[in-house]
């Protein structure tokens, strides 16, 4: 892979990382512990708050997985191993990397 293309994908990965981190900071309040104070919050409101909390926690887990994929791709760029399938060792197509620059597998191995 040519150096300029690799650098463009690196910049895209860094932008994706920054966006995910910014979204995570915005949702910190939704993940906080739900208070069980009967005087201030009714039962249904608590149930709604618990549901929002559970969804926020799952969203956070998904974002962390995506950040791990991005970190792995950035490490591969630094090592000079970016763009090669982690399973079969063949080159990952440019089209696949354009869609998902953090893709660790070629199309055949991903199936």
Protein Blocks (a to p, Z undefined) as FASTA:
>chain_A
ZZklmmmmmmmmmmmmmmmmmmmmmmmmmmpccdfbfklpcfklmmmmmmmmmmmmmmmm
mmmmmmmmmmmmmmmmmnopghiafklopacdfklmmmmmmbcbdfklmZZ
